[in-house]
Amino acid sequence: MGKYITPPRWMRKTMPRAITYIFLTCATIMIFVPIVILMFGSVKTTGQMYSHPYAVPNPPDWSNIRHILNTPSFWNMLKNSLIVMVATTSGTVAICALAAFVFARMQFNGKNFFLNLFTVGLMFPINVAILPVYFVLRQMEQIGIPMIDKLWGVILVQIAFQLSGNIMILRGFFTAVPMDLQDAAYMDGCTNFDFFRRIMLPLVKPSLSAVGALVMIASWNDLLVPLVVLNSNNLWTLPLGTMQFQGQYGQDLALVSAFVALSAIPTIIFYFFAERQIISGLTAGAVKG
């Protein structure tokens, strides 16, 4: 039986780090290569896309980009996406913050029951529930509340499906605030809402920013809800417009690449700005000590 040879110390210390870097490098390549190919394709001709799909464009052809930017429908879809994203994010953060505060800091009859209802909501993704939601929206049409083919119909549905998970996230941060701080605030004459607005919100601001950033990205990239709710072309959001554009100009790969690239740029820019807020808000905790 051979004698077991212990690897040198430098190897035991270096190998795990090397494996980690190799894994991260492969993951980065898998994520960024499609984005780079898309950006390159947006400044190529269709012939170059078929003949040299992975080559660097030389020289770049900006005609497709100019064509998209000169199309009024693109800017209209961008406006619709911004309206939906801002309204969804504002409504979700406001409702989730209030609900999380109630569930974390207040006692009332039926608290556990309602909290469990929100927990159960995590088990039903929007892909499963979109058909019942559509039926509900149609019923609201019949009682005089138009929701189909309205931007606020998309906004309300997106808010509804963002509540459960984000309430659970914020509740953890609200719970982490010491009770002594709340007792001292009440002794100074604060009401529940004063404590929530003046003390609690500044303490959990990083987590609110993280939740807001995640909701903004999810709303901006959402395709299913606008596809089901919206019918009019002038109300399309960018993801829905991208799908329709691909169906209409499927043979012109360069033009489709330009449209998709321009639609993705706002998300990429926003994510780079919001990355620190997302990471710090979800990992740092509400308060220290």
Backbone as numpy.savetxt, mean C-alpha at the origin, in Angstrom:
# Nx Ny Nz CAx CAy CAz Cx Cy Cz
36.82 -44.84 11.06 35.96 -43.65 11.06 36.85 -42.41 11.06
36.59 -41.51 10.12 37.42 -40.32 10.00 37.22 -39.36 11.15
38.23 -38.62 11.42 38.17 -37.64 12.50 37.49 -36.36 12.00
36.59 -35.82 12.80 35.87 -34.59 12.45 36.82 -33.40 12.50
36.86 -32.65 11.42 37.76 -31.49 11.32 36.94 -30.22 11.53
37.29 -29.47 12.54 36.59 -28.22 12.82 37.04 -27.14 11.83
36.09 -26.47 11.14 36.48 -25.40 10.22 37.19 -24.28 10.96
38.07 -23.59 10.26 38.76 -22.45 10.90 37.77 -21.41 11.40
38.21 -20.62 12.36 37.33 -19.62 12.97 36.86 -18.59 11.96
37.78 -18.16 11.07 37.41 -17.15 10.09 36.33 -17.67 9.15
36.36 -18.98 8.86 35.35 -19.55 7.98 34.00 -19.62 8.68
34.01 -20.02 9.98 32.75 -20.09 10.72 32.13 -18.71 10.85
32.95 -17.68 10.92 32.44 -16.32 11.06 32.01 -15.72 9.73
32.69 -16.11 8.66 32.45 -15.50 7.34 31.33 -16.17 6.57
31.21 -17.50 6.68 30.26 -18.22 5.85 28.81 -17.77 6.05
28.30 -17.64 7.29 26.92 -17.17 7.43 26.69 -15.80 6.81
27.67 -14.90 6.97 27.52 -13.57 6.38 27.55 -13.64 4.86
28.42 -14.49 4.32 28.50 -14.62 2.87 27.20 -15.18 2.30
26.61 -16.18 2.98 25.34 -16.75 2.52 24.24 -15.69 2.57
24.25 -14.88 3.63 23.25 -13.81 3.73 23.38 -12.83 2.58
24.61 -12.40 2.28 24.82 -11.44 1.19 24.45 -12.05 -0.16
24.74 -13.33 -0.35 24.37 -13.98 -1.61 22.85 -14.01 -1.77
22.17 -14.37 -0.69 20.70 -14.40 -0.73 20.13 -13.02 -1.01
20.64 -11.99 -0.32 20.13 -10.64 -0.52 20.43 -10.14 -1.94
21.60 -10.51 -2.47 21.94 -10.11 -3.84 21.00 -10.75 -4.84
20.71 -12.03 -4.67 19.77 -12.72 -5.58 18.38 -12.10 -5.49
17.92 -11.80 -4.26 16.60 -11.19 -4.10 16.55 -9.82 -4.75
17.63 -9.03 -4.60 17.67 -7.71 -5.21 17.63 -7.79 -6.73
18.37 -8.75 -7.28 18.37 -8.92 -8.74 16.98 -9.31 -9.23
16.33 -10.22 -8.52 14.99 -10.66 -8.93 13.99 -9.51 -8.89
14.17 -8.57 -7.96 13.24 -7.46 -7.83 13.53 -6.37 -8.85
14.81 -6.03 -9.02 15.15 -4.85 -9.81 15.33 -5.13 -11.30
15.67 -6.36 -11.68 15.86 -6.63 -13.10 14.58 -6.39 -13.91
13.39 -6.86 -13.46 12.19 -6.53 -14.24 11.92 -5.04 -14.33
12.21 -4.30 -13.24 12.00 -2.84 -13.28 12.94 -2.19 -14.28
14.21 -2.62 -14.28 15.17 -2.05 -15.22 14.78 -2.37 -16.65
14.36 -3.62 -16.91 13.93 -4.00 -18.26 12.73 -3.16 -18.69
11.80 -2.92 -17.76 10.63 -2.10 -18.07 11.05 -0.68 -18.41
11.95 -0.10 -17.62 12.38 1.27 -17.89 13.13 1.36 -19.21
13.98 0.37 -19.51 14.68 0.35 -20.79 13.69 0.22 -21.94
12.67 -0.65 -21.75 11.69 -0.85 -22.82 10.87 0.38 -23.12
10.71 1.25 -22.12 9.89 2.44 -22.34 10.57 3.45 -23.27
11.87 3.33 -23.46 12.60 4.25 -24.35 13.21 3.50 -25.53
12.54 2.42 -25.94 12.92 1.68 -27.14 11.77 1.70 -28.13
12.08 1.29 -29.36 11.02 1.05 -30.33 10.54 -0.39 -30.17
9.39 -0.68 -30.76 8.87 -2.04 -30.66 9.80 -3.04 -31.33
10.43 -2.63 -32.43 11.40 -3.52 -33.09 12.57 -3.85 -32.18
13.08 -2.86 -31.47 14.17 -3.11 -30.53 13.72 -3.99 -29.37
12.46 -3.85 -28.95 11.94 -4.69 -27.87 11.95 -6.16 -28.28
11.60 -6.46 -29.55 11.58 -7.84 -30.00 12.97 -8.37 -30.30
13.83 -7.52 -30.87 15.16 -8.01 -31.28 16.16 -8.01 -30.14
16.15 -6.96 -29.29 17.10 -6.86 -28.18 16.35 -6.44 -26.91
15.56 -7.35 -26.33 14.71 -6.95 -25.20 15.49 -6.56 -23.94
16.72 -7.07 -23.77 17.48 -6.83 -22.54 18.63 -5.84 -22.73
18.79 -5.33 -23.94 19.91 -4.44 -24.21 19.59 -3.02 -23.75
20.65 -2.28 -23.44 20.50 -0.87 -23.08 20.13 -0.09 -24.34
19.08 0.73 -24.31 18.68 1.47 -25.51 19.76 2.46 -25.95
20.14 2.36 -27.19 21.19 3.24 -27.71 20.90 3.54 -29.18
20.41 4.75 -29.48 20.07 5.83 -28.55 18.65 5.64 -27.99
18.31 6.29 -26.88 16.95 6.18 -26.35 15.93 6.82 -27.29
14.78 6.21 -27.39 13.67 6.73 -28.19 12.59 7.23 -27.22
12.42 8.54 -27.17 11.50 9.14 -26.19 10.11 9.38 -26.77
9.86 8.91 -27.96 8.58 9.20 -28.62 7.40 8.58 -27.86
7.58 7.37 -27.33 6.48 6.73 -26.60 6.16 7.48 -25.31
7.21 7.92 -24.61 7.00 8.70 -23.39 6.25 9.99 -23.70
6.67 10.68 -24.74 5.99 11.92 -25.12 4.55 11.66 -25.53
4.33 10.54 -26.21 2.97 10.21 -26.64 2.06 10.01 -25.42
2.54 9.30 -24.41 1.73 9.06 -23.21 1.50 10.37 -22.46
2.55 11.17 -22.31 2.42 12.42 -21.56 1.51 13.42 -22.26
1.38 13.30 -23.56 0.49 14.20 -24.30 -0.93 13.67 -24.42
-1.20 12.54 -23.76 -2.54 11.95 -23.80 -3.33 12.44 -22.59
-4.43 13.17 -22.79 -5.20 13.70 -21.65 -5.71 12.60 -20.72
-6.04 11.43 -21.25 -6.60 10.36 -20.41 -5.60 9.89 -19.35
-4.31 9.94 -19.68 -3.30 9.53 -18.70 -3.34 10.46 -17.48
-3.40 11.76 -17.73 -3.42 12.71 -16.62 -4.73 12.63 -15.85
-5.82 12.29 -16.54 -7.10 12.12 -15.84 -7.05 10.90 -14.92
-6.44 9.81 -15.40 -6.30 8.62 -14.56 -5.37 8.88 -13.39
-4.33 9.67 -13.61 -3.42 10.03 -12.53 -4.17 10.84 -11.47
-5.01 11.77 -11.91 -5.80 12.57 -10.96 -6.75 11.69 -10.16
-7.42 10.76 -10.85 -8.34 9.86 -10.14 -7.61 9.00 -9.11
-6.44 8.51 -9.47 -5.67 7.69 -8.54 -5.25 8.49 -7.32
-4.86 9.75 -7.54 -4.47 10.59 -6.42 -5.65 10.88 -5.49
-6.83 11.15 -6.08 -8.01 11.41 -5.26 -8.35 10.20 -4.41
-8.37 9.03 -5.04 -8.70 7.80 -4.31 -7.66 7.52 -3.23
-6.39 7.67 -3.56 -5.33 7.36 -2.60 -5.38 8.28 -1.39
-5.50 9.58 -1.62 -5.51 10.54 -0.51 -6.74 10.34 0.36
-7.90 10.18 -0.25 -9.12 10.00 0.53 -9.11 8.68 1.30
-8.65 7.61 0.66 -8.58 6.31 1.33 -7.62 6.35 2.51
-6.47 6.96 2.30 -5.46 7.01 3.37 -5.96 7.86 4.54
-6.52 9.02 4.24 -7.01 9.89 5.31 -8.11 9.21 6.11
-9.08 8.62 5.41 -10.18 7.96 6.10 -9.73 6.76 6.90
-8.82 5.96 6.34 -8.36 4.76 7.03 -7.58 5.12 8.28
-6.65 6.05 8.18 -5.83 6.42 9.35 -6.70 7.03 10.44
-7.66 7.89 10.08 -8.52 8.52 11.09 -9.38 7.49 11.80
-10.03 6.62 11.03 -10.92 5.62 11.64 -10.12 4.61 12.46
-9.00 4.15 11.92 -8.20 3.15 12.62 -7.61 3.71 13.92
-7.18 4.97 13.89 -6.61 5.57 15.10 -7.68 5.67 16.19
-8.87 6.13 15.84 -9.94 6.25 16.83 -10.35 4.87 17.36
-10.53 3.91 16.45 -10.95 2.58 16.89 -9.87 1.90 17.73
-8.61 2.03 17.33 -7.52 1.41 18.08 -7.42 2.02 19.48
-7.63 3.32 19.59 -7.60 3.97 20.90 -8.72 3.43 21.80
-9.90 3.28 21.24 -11.03 2.77 22.02 -10.75 1.35 22.49
-10.28 0.49 21.59 -10.04 -0.90 21.96 -8.85 -1.06 22.90
-7.91 -0.14 22.86 -6.71 -0.27 23.67 -6.83 0.37 25.05
-7.58 1.48 25.17 -7.54 2.27 26.39 -8.86 2.38 27.13
-9.95 1.89 26.55 -11.25 2.08 27.18 -11.91 0.72 27.44
-12.75 0.70 28.46 -13.48 -0.50 28.83 -14.98 -0.27 28.59
-15.64 -1.21 27.93 -17.07 -1.10 27.67 -17.62 -2.50 27.40
-18.90 -2.64 27.55 -19.55 -3.93 27.32 -19.46 -4.32 25.84
-19.11 -5.57 25.61 -19.01 -6.06 24.24 -17.68 -5.75 23.57
-16.70 -5.26 24.33 -15.42 -4.89 23.74 -14.75 -6.08 23.05
-14.67 -7.20 23.74 -14.02 -8.38 23.16 -14.78 -8.89 21.94
-16.10 -8.80 21.97 -16.90 -9.26 20.83 -16.58 -8.45 19.58
-16.58 -7.12 19.72 -16.31 -6.27 18.55 -14.85 -6.41 18.09
-13.95 -6.58 19.06 -12.56 -6.77 18.68 -12.39 -8.07 17.91
-13.10 -9.10 18.30 -13.03 -10.38 17.58 -13.63 -10.25 16.18
-14.63 -9.38 16.02 -15.19 -9.17 14.69 -14.14 -8.61 13.74
-13.36 -7.64 14.23 -12.29 -7.10 13.39 -11.22 -8.15 13.12
-10.97 -9.00 14.09 -9.99 -10.07 13.89 -10.46 -11.05 12.82
-11.75 -11.38 12.87 -12.31 -12.27 11.85 -12.22 -11.64 10.47
-12.30 -10.31 10.42 -12.19 -9.63 9.13 -10.88 -9.88 8.42
-9.83 -10.23 9.17 -8.54 -10.54 8.56 -8.59 -11.83 7.75
-9.58 -12.67 8.02 -9.67 -13.97 7.36 -10.35 -13.88 5.99
-10.90 -12.72 5.65 -11.63 -12.59 4.39 -10.95 -11.54 3.51
-10.04 -11.95 2.65 -9.40 -10.99 1.75 -10.40 -10.45 0.74
-10.04 -9.36 0.15 -10.97 -8.68 -0.76 -11.30 -9.54 -1.97
-10.38 -10.42 -2.38 -10.65 -11.28 -3.53 -11.84 -12.20 -3.25
-12.00 -12.62 -2.01 -13.10 -13.51 -1.64 -14.40 -12.74 -1.47
-14.31 -11.54 -0.91 -15.51 -10.80 -0.52 -15.98 -9.80 -1.57
-15.29 -9.68 -2.69 -15.63 -8.62 -3.63 -17.02 -8.81 -4.24
-17.45 -10.06 -4.45 -18.78 -10.28 -5.02 -19.89 -9.86 -4.06
-19.86 -10.27 -2.78 -20.87 -9.74 -1.84 -20.82 -8.22 -1.72
-19.63 -7.66 -1.76 -19.52 -6.20 -1.69 -20.22 -5.55 -2.87
-20.05 -6.14 -4.05 -20.71 -5.60 -5.24 -22.22 -5.65 -5.08
-22.75 -6.75 -4.53 -24.19 -6.85 -4.31 -24.67 -5.78 -3.33
-23.88 -5.52 -2.30 -24.23 -4.48 -1.33 -24.28 -3.11 -2.01
-23.30 -2.85 -2.85 -23.27 -1.57 -3.57 -24.47 -1.43 -4.48
-24.88 -2.52 -5.11 -26.06 -2.47 -5.97 -27.32 -2.21 -5.14
-27.41 -2.81 -3.95 -28.56 -2.57 -3.08 -28.60 -1.11 -2.63
-27.45 -0.51 -2.38 -27.41 0.90 -1.99 -27.88 1.79 -3.13
-27.62 1.38 -4.38 -28.14 2.12 -5.53 -29.67 2.17 -5.49
-30.27 1.06 -5.09 -31.73 0.98 -5.11 -32.39 1.83 -4.03
-31.64 2.16 -2.96 -32.23 3.01 -1.91 -31.79 4.46 -2.06
-31.23 4.78 -3.21 -30.91 6.17 -3.50 -29.53 6.63 -3.11
-28.62 5.70 -2.83 -27.24 6.08 -2.51 -26.35 5.53 -3.61
-26.02 6.33 -4.63 -25.23 5.82 -5.76 -23.80 5.51 -5.35
-23.37 4.29 -5.59 -22.01 3.86 -5.26 -21.28 3.28 -6.48
-22.05 2.64 -7.37 -21.44 2.07 -8.57 -21.05 3.19 -9.53
-19.88 3.06 -10.12 -19.36 4.05 -11.06 -19.16 5.41 -10.40
-18.75 5.38 -9.12 -18.42 6.60 -8.39 -17.08 6.39 -7.69
-16.26 7.43 -7.66 -14.98 7.31 -6.99 -15.15 7.07 -5.50
-16.20 7.66 -4.89 -16.36 7.44 -3.46 -16.77 5.99 -3.16
-17.35 5.30 -4.15 -17.61 3.88 -3.97 -16.31 3.10 -3.84
-15.32 3.43 -4.67 -13.99 2.79 -4.57 -13.35 3.14 -3.24
-13.45 4.41 -2.84 -12.82 4.86 -1.60 -13.38 4.13 -0.39
-14.70 4.05 -0.31 -15.33 3.40 0.86 -15.00 1.92 0.93
-14.98 1.24 -0.21 -14.64 -0.18 -0.20 -13.19 -0.38 0.20
-12.29 0.43 -0.32 -10.88 0.31 0.06 -10.68 0.57 1.55
-11.35 1.59 2.08 -11.25 1.87 3.52 -11.75 0.67 4.32
-12.88 0.11 3.92 -13.46 -1.01 4.67 -12.50 -2.18 4.76
-11.79 -2.47 3.69 -10.90 -3.63 3.70 -9.53 -3.32 4.29
-9.27 -2.07 4.61 -8.01 -1.72 5.27 -8.17 -1.63 6.78
-9.39 -1.66 7.29 -9.61 -1.38 8.70 -9.08 -2.48 9.62
-9.43 -3.72 9.36 -9.16 -4.79 10.32 -7.68 -4.90 10.66
-6.85 -5.05 9.65 -5.42 -5.24 9.92 -4.78 -4.03 10.56
-5.13 -2.84 10.09 -4.49 -1.64 10.62 -4.98 -1.30 12.03
-6.21 -1.64 12.35 -6.67 -1.45 13.73 -5.87 -2.34 14.67
-5.62 -3.58 14.24 -4.83 -4.48 15.07 -3.41 -3.97 15.26
-2.82 -3.41 14.20 -1.46 -2.87 14.28 -1.42 -1.69 15.25
-2.32 -0.72 15.07 -2.30 0.48 15.91 -2.69 0.17 17.35
-3.55 -0.80 17.55 -3.94 -1.15 18.91 -2.72 -1.58 19.73
-1.81 -2.29 19.11 -0.60 -2.69 19.83 0.22 -1.50 20.27
0.32 -0.48 19.43 1.08 0.72 19.79 0.36 1.53 20.87
-0.96 1.64 20.75 -1.72 2.37 21.77 -1.64 1.66 23.12
-1.65 0.34 23.11 -1.56 -0.41 24.36 -0.21 -0.22 25.04
0.84 0.04 24.25 2.19 0.16 24.82 2.40 1.46 25.60
1.51 2.44 25.43 1.64 3.69 26.18 1.31 3.41 27.66
2.16 3.82 28.60 1.93 3.51 30.02 0.61 4.07 30.53
-0.06 3.30 31.37 -1.32 3.74 31.95 -1.11 4.92 32.91
0.09 5.00 33.52 0.35 6.12 34.43 0.21 7.45 33.72
0.63 7.48 32.45 0.51 8.71 31.67 -0.96 9.09 31.47
-1.79 8.10 31.22 -3.21 8.36 31.05 -3.85 8.82 32.35
-3.50 8.18 33.46 -4.05 8.58 34.75 -3.66 10.01 35.10
-2.39 10.37 34.82 -1.95 11.73 35.11 -2.69 12.75 34.25
-2.95 12.39 33.01 -3.68 13.31 32.13 -5.11 13.51 32.61
-5.74 12.45 33.06 -7.11 12.57 33.56 -7.16 13.40 34.84
-6.13 13.25 35.68 -6.09 14.06 36.90 -5.93 15.54 36.60
-5.30 15.86 35.47 -5.14 17.25 35.05 -6.37 17.79 34.34
-7.39 16.98 34.20 -8.64 17.46 33.61 -8.84 17.11 32.16
-8.00 16.24 31.59 -8.16 15.83 30.19 -9.38 14.92 30.04
-10.12 15.11 28.98 -11.15 14.16 28.60 -10.51 13.04 27.76
-11.30 12.04 27.43 -10.77 10.95 26.60 -10.25 11.47 25.26
-11.03 12.36 24.65 -10.62 12.87 23.34 -9.40 13.78 23.46
-9.33 14.58 24.54 -8.15 15.42 24.74 -6.90 14.57 24.90
-7.00 13.50 25.68 -5.85 12.61 25.86 -5.45 11.96 24.54
-6.45 11.56 23.77 -6.17 10.96 22.45 -5.49 11.96 21.52
-6.00 13.17 21.47 -5.52 14.14 20.49 -4.18 14.78 20.90
-4.04 15.13 22.18 -2.89 15.91 22.61 -1.70 15.06 23.07
-1.98 13.86 23.54 -0.90 13.04 24.11 -0.67 11.77 23.30
-1.74 11.04 23.03 -1.58 9.75 22.38 -1.10 9.86 20.94
-1.72 10.74 20.16 -1.36 10.85 18.75 0.11 11.24 18.54
0.67 12.24 19.29 2.10 12.53 19.11 3.00 11.34 19.47
2.60 10.53 20.45 3.43 9.40 20.86 3.45 8.29 19.79
2.34 8.10 19.11 2.26 7.00 18.13 2.39 7.52 16.70
2.90 8.72 16.54 3.02 9.30 15.20 3.81 8.42 14.24
4.94 7.78 14.65 5.64 6.90 13.70 4.77 5.76 13.20
3.98 5.16 14.09 3.13 4.05 13.65 2.01 4.55 12.74
1.48 5.74 13.00 0.46 6.31 12.12 1.05 6.57 10.73
2.27 7.07 10.70 2.93 7.32 9.41 3.16 6.02 8.65
3.55 4.97 9.38 3.77 3.68 8.73 2.48 3.12 8.16
1.42 3.16 8.93 0.12 2.68 8.46 -0.34 3.50 7.26
-0.19 4.83 7.36 -0.58 5.68 6.24 0.20 5.36 4.97
1.49 5.11 5.10 2.32 4.78 3.93 1.88 3.46 3.31
1.62 2.46 4.13 1.18 1.16 3.62 -0.17 1.27 2.92
-1.07 2.04 3.49 -2.39 2.21 2.88 -2.28 2.95 1.56
-1.43 3.95 1.50 -1.26 4.71 0.25 -0.76 3.80 -0.87
0.23 2.97 -0.57 0.77 2.07 -1.59 -0.29 1.06 -2.03
-1.02 0.49 -1.06 -2.05 -0.49 -1.40 -3.16 0.14 -2.23
-3.57 1.35 -1.87 -4.63 2.02 -2.62 -4.18 2.37 -4.04
-2.96 2.85 -4.16 -2.46 3.26 -5.48 -2.38 2.07 -6.43
-2.01 0.89 -5.91 -1.81 -0.28 -6.76 -3.06 -1.14 -6.89
-4.15 -0.76 -6.26 -5.35 -1.59 -6.26 -5.99 -1.60 -7.65
-6.23 -2.80 -8.14 -6.90 -2.97 -9.43 -8.30 -3.54 -9.28
-8.50 -4.47 -8.34 -9.74 -5.22 -8.27 -10.94 -4.32 -7.96
-10.83 -3.46 -6.95 -11.98 -2.63 -6.57 -12.38 -1.66 -7.69
-11.44 -0.89 -8.28 -11.86 -0.05 -9.41 -12.43 -0.85 -10.57
-11.90 -2.05 -10.81 -12.40 -2.88 -11.91 -13.86 -3.25 -11.70
-14.24 -3.53 -10.46 -15.61 -3.95 -10.16 -16.56 -2.76 -10.04
-16.09 -1.65 -9.47 -16.97 -0.53 -9.15 -17.13 0.44 -10.31
-16.06 0.70 -11.05 -16.06 1.77 -12.05 -16.40 1.23 -13.43
-17.20 1.99 -14.16 -17.57 1.65 -15.53 -17.12 2.72 -16.52
-17.21 3.99 -16.14 -16.89 5.09 -17.06 -15.39 5.24 -17.24
-14.99 5.48 -18.49 -13.57 5.65 -18.80 -12.97 6.84 -18.07
-13.74 7.89 -17.88 -13.19 9.10 -17.27 -12.98 8.96 -15.76
-13.39 7.82 -15.18 -13.18 7.57 -13.75 -12.10 6.52 -13.49
-11.52 6.00 -14.53 -10.51 4.96 -14.35 -9.32 5.47 -13.54
-8.79 4.60 -12.70 -7.52 4.86 -12.03 -6.38 4.29 -12.87
-5.15 4.58 -12.49 -4.02 4.14 -13.30 -3.91 2.61 -13.42
-4.05 1.83 -12.35 -3.98 0.37 -12.54 -5.04 -0.15 -13.51
-6.27 0.36 -13.40 -7.32 -0.06 -14.32 -7.03 0.41 -15.73
-6.55 1.64 -15.85 -6.18 2.16 -17.17 -5.03 1.38 -17.79
-4.08 0.94 -16.97 -2.96 0.15 -17.48 -3.44 -1.17 -18.05
-4.36 -1.83 -17.37 -4.90 -3.09 -17.87 -5.63 -2.89 -19.20
-6.44 -1.85 -19.27 -7.16 -1.58 -20.51 -6.21 -1.18 -21.64
-5.17 -0.43 -21.28 -4.19 0.00 -22.28 -3.44 -1.19 -22.84
-3.09 -2.14 -21.98 -2.39 -3.33 -22.45 -3.26 -4.14 -23.38
-4.55 -4.20 -23.10 -5.45 -4.92 -23.99 -5.62 -4.23 -25.33
-5.56 -2.90 -25.34 -5.77 -2.16 -26.57 -4.53 -2.11 -27.44
-3.34 -1.99 -26.81 -2.09 -1.85 -27.56 -1.13 -3.00 -27.23
-1.68 -4.20 -27.11 -0.87 -5.34 -26.71 0.27 -5.66 -27.65
0.14 -5.34 -28.93 1.19 -5.64 -29.89 2.31 -4.61 -29.87
2.03 -3.41 -29.40 3.05 -2.36 -29.33 3.71 -2.41 -27.95
4.69 -3.29 -27.80 5.29 -3.52 -26.49 5.98 -2.28 -25.95
6.59 -1.50 -26.82 7.30 -0.31 -26.37 6.33 0.72 -25.79
5.21 0.92 -26.46 4.22 1.88 -25.98 3.61 1.41 -24.66
3.33 0.12 -24.55 2.80 -0.43 -23.30 3.82 -0.28 -22.18
5.10 -0.54 -22.50 6.15 -0.39 -21.49 6.24 1.06 -21.01
6.09 2.01 -21.92 6.14 3.42 -21.53 4.99 3.77 -20.61
3.79 3.27 -20.91 2.62 3.55 -20.06 2.81 2.94 -18.68
3.24 1.67 -18.64 3.41 1.00 -17.35 4.52 1.67 -16.54
5.61 2.07 -17.20 6.71 2.72 -16.49 6.27 4.04 -15.88
5.55 4.85 -16.65 5.07 6.13 -16.12 4.07 5.92 -14.98
3.28 4.86 -15.05 2.33 4.57 -13.98 3.03 4.10 -12.72
4.18 3.42 -12.89 4.89 2.87 -11.73 5.80 3.88 -11.06
6.22 4.91 -11.78 7.18 5.87 -11.23 6.68 6.52 -9.94
5.42 7.00 -9.86 4.97 7.59 -8.58 5.07 6.64 -7.40
4.75 5.35 -7.63 4.83 4.38 -6.54 6.27 4.18 -6.09
7.18 4.07 -7.04 8.59 3.85 -6.71 9.15 5.04 -5.93
8.86 6.25 -6.42 9.35 7.46 -5.74 8.77 7.55 -4.34
7.46 7.30 -4.22 6.84 7.39 -2.91 7.41 6.36 -1.95
7.65 5.15 -2.43 8.16 4.11 -1.54 9.54 4.47 -1.01
10.39 5.02 -1.85 11.73 5.39 -1.38 11.65 6.47 -0.30
10.69 7.37 -0.42 10.53 8.41 0.60 9.88 7.85 1.87
9.00 6.87 1.71 8.25 6.35 2.85 8.89 5.14 3.51
9.96 4.61 2.93 10.56 3.37 3.45 10.97 3.51 4.91
11.62 4.61 5.24 12.08 4.79 6.62 10.91 4.88 7.58
9.84 5.57 7.18 8.66 5.67 8.03 8.03 4.30 8.25
7.96 3.49 7.20 7.34 2.17 7.32 8.14 1.29 8.27
9.47 1.26 8.09 10.30 0.38 8.90 10.33 0.85 10.35
10.58 2.14 10.56 10.68 2.65 11.93 9.34 2.59 12.65
8.27 2.87 11.92 6.96 2.87 12.56 6.49 1.49 12.97
6.88 0.45 12.25 6.41 -0.90 12.56 7.37 -1.67 13.46
8.57 -1.15 13.68 9.54 -1.89 14.49 9.96 -1.19 15.75
9.85 0.15 15.79 10.38 0.88 16.93 9.48 0.81 18.14
8.19 0.63 17.95 7.26 0.64 19.08 6.74 2.02 19.35
5.71 2.11 20.15 5.09 3.40 20.41 5.93 4.28 21.30
6.39 3.73 22.41 7.19 4.52 23.34 8.31 3.67 23.85
9.33 4.31 24.36 10.47 3.62 24.95 10.31 3.59 26.46
10.67 2.45 27.07 10.69 2.35 28.51 9.34 2.08 29.11
